[in-house]
Amino acid sequence: MTIKDVDQADLSHNAHIESPYTLYRRMHEGTGVAIDPEVGVAVAGYADLVELSKNTELYSSSITEDDRGPRHMGVSSEPVQDDVEEILANAHPIVNALFTADPPVHTRHRKVISKALGPRKVRELEPQIRAVANDLIDAFIHKGQVDLLPAFAVPFPVTVISDILGVDRKDIWTFKHWGDLMISGNIDMLSHERRREVAHAVVDLHRYFVPRIEQRRLQPSDDLLSEMVNARIEGEAPLTTEELLPIIDQILLAGHETTTNLVGNGIVALLRDPALATQLRAQPELIEPFVEEVLRWDPPIQCTYRRATADTQLHGCPIPKGGMVLPMWAAANRDPAEFPAPEAFDITRKNVRKHMGFGYGPHFCAGAELARLEARIAFELLLERLDDLELDEAASDLTHLPSFASHGYQRVVLRFKKQH
């Protein structure tokens, strides 16, 4: 098989961004792979992604070929321009860490994060997280209408992750701005001007956190940043600033963008099925499987990236050394070999937690438990406190964000009555 024989894809085309599941269905009916000449080889099959995720030697998460750490310069192969490099020269040195590192380096980082964001630690945060959500609802509940993303779905996880990291609440929207730019730098094709914006965000984030890292080394406090700075794993050195900065960046990105779009995608799915909304109000214990089905059916992260470390092939499709490979997690979630009737939204699926909404294998999302808890609390409180919820179609903009990797709506406006 040659490249011209493989299914072709244009992941950046608006038609794909608005309806990615059309391509995924076609891939499942064919070889399970597709090529976007501008990006790389996309892989859709559930079983293929299980094997790909385990094979970190061949499919590396350190996707920058120069091994200079995460560059945030987009997924284009175009060299970084000189004026952008001048901006980045003011950033603190970093190395590949956690999400962009492979075992055994990744394993060491994962141990530290697991101590700080493990299930027990996350469960302890529930009262704090619930209070943040209630405060946000209090601010709009008397209005009878809400622009959900800026009023709730954005500030909710941003405030939670900022509190956890020990960020001053007055800095939350600056934090959000940096996060938006840097996640774009991790997953999108960037213009020259966008690269300049992202580079400035990288420098500003480093200037914000380096003194806070140093402060917590001298005087530990009760937050996640202090736990990461001062964590000691037996037989291993503590994390350096060069390691901590990209890990903080990844926690920031995963800690807000994913949950924002999970809440937005979920509420739209829910309001298109009034009977389901009624059922969840009567049986709030079903909100957990509802969240899992949203993560399978319309996940906020559609794909991530790996780089081939040697010439290889997948289902006859040649992949050159250095070529980009895209695990299409959202496509695997629609694999009929794993999920019968994959296009149906069904919270009673017995295997729903096998979805790949958080990835799979060694790089399974370190913040998955936090995202699950935030989403459960968000839907519990929205359904508990807002009655007669309905989508204001005229005021909403249900076109999608301009990204094939991050998946969410532009504007979701709700009408409701205050619960008595």
Helices and strands as residue ranges (DSSP letters): G 3-5, E 7-8, H 14-18, H 20-29, E 33-36, E 40-43, H 46-54, E 59-60, H 82-88, G 98-100, H 105-117, H 119-124, H 126-140, E 145-147, H 148-148, I 149-153, H 155-165, G 169-171, H 172-187, H 192-218, H 224-230, H 241-271, H 274-282, G 284-286, H 287-297, E 306-308, E 312-314, E 317-319, E 324-327, H 329-332, G 352-354, G 361-363, H 368-385, E 386-391, E 397-400, E 409-411, E 413-418
